[in-house]
Amino acid sequence: MTYFRYETADSAHDCEDLLVNIKHLFDQNFRVLQKARNEIRIVRYKGMDLVLKSFKVPASFNRVAYSFLRDSKAKRSFMNAVALKSLGIGTPDPLGYIEFFSGGLIKESFYVSSYSENDFTIRKAILDKEIKDRNRLLKSFAAFTFRLHKKNIHHLDYSPGNILVSKNGSDWKFELVDINRMHFRKLTYEQRLKNFIKLWPDDDTMTIMMREYAAFSGDNPGNAVRDALKWLHCYKRVINLKKKLKKALR
């Protein structure tokens, strides 16, 4: 037996047809943003550019877990986006999600949001030291991250490709994407500083962000820089070691 279940945002009930027919739409030749473990495409629907994210069919154990024990990635993406919006944090507008089941177990899931125009991701600011007003941009980003933490938001995939950046007058606007892994709870000092390490900044870039972050958080800036660099170096060593072992085992 096959069936589906879905939910739309209060303002997006006209997207029900899109959700029900999403597999057919996804197979059409629309612009592909990402084609990897999970696939992301942009579609034009009722005069709007929308982002459709298809989550990979989970392995057998996860099919059981996502069917009975925890929410699917699509549902979590939707619920987290709704929560972020309610807290005044930027993320593309959530429109809905749909889950398809076969034999009582989840088989596929999709999340739909608006398409958000942006200038680049934070990766550009991390890597390109010649970017205009880079220091101010990094400081603005550190202030944005403090806002997240103050609102008890812990984005577990806080990596360079998951933060969209747009010029907003004399400042910048930041939006979060890939938000299915997120906790809403008070962060410890270690969790707050470690939240920066997946950005993979060099030491100078981390120092700029940490000093600005400490100005908002009240942490001792010298201690914040020291501890953040220590955790960053440890993280890089672990990741690089994993890459070497993976390469050696091929």
C-alpha atoms as one frame of an Amber mdcrd trajectory, in Angstrom:
protein
   0.000   0.000   0.000   1.319   3.446  -0.934   0.199   6.773   0.467   1.522
  10.238   1.278   1.144  12.908   3.917   1.977  16.573   3.680   1.691  19.935
   5.383   1.738  23.462   3.992   2.432  26.813   5.594  -0.649  28.842   6.520
   0.008  31.177   3.592   0.709  28.439   1.047  -2.427  26.340   0.714  -2.353
  26.939  -3.052   0.798  24.799  -3.137  -1.078  21.596  -2.306  -1.253  20.572
  -5.977   2.482  21.150  -6.316   3.210  18.882  -3.356   0.924  16.084  -4.512
   2.489  16.155  -7.999   6.006  16.961  -6.873   7.640  13.788  -8.194   6.351
  14.521 -11.686   7.529  18.139 -11.479  10.896  17.106 -10.103  11.535  14.871
 -13.108  11.075  17.748 -15.533  14.056  19.681 -16.835  14.297  22.490 -14.295
  17.429  24.214 -13.062  19.494  21.938 -10.820  21.141  23.648  -7.844  22.605
  20.506  -6.306  22.819  16.930  -7.502  24.428  14.832  -4.786  23.126  12.755
  -1.895  20.124  15.081  -1.792  18.993  16.875  -4.931  17.826  20.488  -5.157
  16.024  22.043  -8.116  14.381  25.376  -8.893  10.931  25.312 -10.487   8.636
  28.044 -11.721   5.173  27.638 -10.192   2.299  30.105 -10.395   4.690  32.944
 -11.154   7.064  32.096  -8.294  10.533  30.593  -8.280  10.501  27.758  -5.767
  13.205  25.466  -4.408  12.388  21.751  -4.293  14.665  19.574  -2.197  14.480
  15.810  -2.597  15.923  13.768   0.254  17.630  10.498  -0.543  15.627   7.340
   0.176  16.917   6.320   3.607  18.544   2.972   4.364  16.385   0.239   5.861
  17.037   1.137   9.501  16.429   4.836   8.886  13.236   4.070   6.987  11.881
   2.517  10.171  13.234   5.350  12.342  11.814   8.100  10.110   8.484   6.290
   9.869   7.885   5.715  13.581  10.560   7.264  15.820  11.570  10.653  14.432
  10.539  13.226  11.878  11.829  12.992   8.325  14.440  15.460   7.078  11.797
  17.139   4.933   9.446  17.664   7.866  12.278  18.892  10.097  13.366  21.343
   7.391   9.837  22.724   7.251   9.288  22.902  11.009  12.706  24.468  11.618
  12.075  27.087   8.931   8.738  27.981  10.523  10.478  28.283  13.909  13.269
  30.460  12.485  10.749  32.786  10.859   8.884  33.134  14.145  12.159  34.140
  15.824  12.993  36.748  13.199  15.880  34.786  11.671  16.338  34.787   7.903
  15.625  31.652   5.900  13.790  31.153   2.584  10.036  31.138   3.177   8.835
  27.599   3.982   5.910  26.472   1.818   5.475  22.807   2.718   6.755  19.253
   2.742   5.480  15.887   1.606   6.403  12.320   2.552   5.690   9.237   0.418
   5.238   5.827   2.055   5.328   2.290   0.716   4.532  -0.783   2.777   4.041
   1.427   5.819   7.575   2.859   5.633   8.777   6.205   4.326  10.314   6.013
   0.867  10.825   9.606  -0.328  10.392  13.076   1.094  10.497  16.587  -0.356
  10.740  20.073   1.143   9.575  23.188  -0.722  10.569  26.779  -0.013  10.702
  30.061  -1.857  13.836  30.830  -3.858  15.912  33.474  -2.126  18.029  35.786
  -4.257  21.491  36.243  -2.764  24.869  37.650  -3.710  26.969  34.716  -2.494
  27.402  32.341   0.416  29.586  33.051   3.428  32.196  30.782   1.812  33.238
  33.700  -0.414  33.899  35.924   2.592  35.801  33.140   4.340  38.066  32.377
   1.373  38.384  35.631  -0.581  40.481  38.094   1.395  40.169  40.672  -1.376
  36.389  40.931  -1.154  35.200  44.479  -0.562  34.577  45.412   3.097  35.517
  41.886   4.131  36.273  42.737   7.763  32.944  44.519   8.213  31.147  41.614
   6.570  32.823  39.091   8.892  31.992  41.209  11.920  28.378  41.497  10.777
  28.278  37.735  10.377  29.689  37.253  13.891  26.921  39.524  15.214  24.337
  37.476  13.290  25.703  34.271  14.821  25.420  35.789  18.273  21.753  36.582
  17.523  21.204  32.913  16.704  22.789  31.787  19.941  20.947  34.372  22.016
  17.701  32.971  20.598  18.869  29.425  21.513  19.345  28.344  17.878  22.050
  25.758  17.243  22.473  25.086  13.513  24.339  21.773  13.400  25.357  22.199
   9.737  26.743  25.713  10.080  29.044  25.315   7.099  30.125  27.806   4.385
  27.539  26.781   1.785  24.613  26.972   4.189  24.635  30.709   4.921  23.377
  32.981   2.139  24.638  36.576   2.054  22.970  39.593   0.451  23.928  43.263
   0.564  21.342  45.160   2.574  22.018  48.884   2.287  25.274  49.516   4.110
  25.055  46.141   5.894  24.425  42.500   4.972  21.524  40.107   5.304  22.138
  36.465   6.216  19.801  33.530   5.602  20.138  29.926   6.751  19.578  26.932
   4.481  19.996  23.162   4.872  18.299  23.406   8.242  17.012  19.890   8.915
  19.656  19.421  11.640  19.007  22.080  14.248  18.414  22.309  17.988  16.512
  24.987  19.873  18.078  25.137  23.321  20.530  27.191  25.345  24.093  26.719
  24.113  27.131  26.286  26.315  30.264  28.382  25.867  31.950  25.482  24.058
  28.968  24.859  21.763  28.787  28.548  20.839  32.436  28.798  19.829  32.550
  25.380  18.176  29.606  26.443  16.015  32.133  28.407  13.904  34.572  25.586
  13.173  32.732  23.956  10.242  33.212  27.238   8.400  36.862  26.111   8.083
  38.327  29.626   8.457  42.031  30.317   8.729  43.357  31.624  12.033  43.166
  35.312  11.104  39.571  35.012   9.929  38.549  33.111  13.048  40.231  35.741
  15.198  38.285  38.568  13.533  34.984  36.752  14.063  35.760  35.706  17.638
  36.750  39.171  18.787  33.544  40.627  17.363  31.447  37.765  18.745  32.949
  38.280  22.215  32.037  41.964  22.069  28.368  40.886  21.949  28.474  37.765
  24.111  30.510  39.244  26.949  33.082  36.440  26.730  36.672  37.360  27.402
  37.970  38.086  23.864  41.442  36.662  24.495  40.028  33.448  25.924  37.448
  33.202  23.121  40.128  33.508  20.425  42.413  31.014  22.195  39.692  28.421
  22.738  38.124  28.811  19.298  41.497  28.335  17.598  42.237  25.286  19.747
  38.944  23.638  18.782  39.338  24.697  15.152  42.815  23.131  14.877  41.584
  19.937  16.519  38.625  19.739  14.133  40.864  20.261  11.092  43.295  17.566
  12.260  40.474  15.044  12.691  38.904  15.799   9.309  42.241  15.706   7.502
  43.129  12.402   9.184  39.798  10.908   8.091  40.483  12.027   4.520  43.934
  10.409   4.571  42.568   7.138   5.968  39.751   7.090   3.420  42.237   7.682
   0.607  44.546   4.949   1.912  41.708   2.413   2.090  40.589   2.909  -1.525
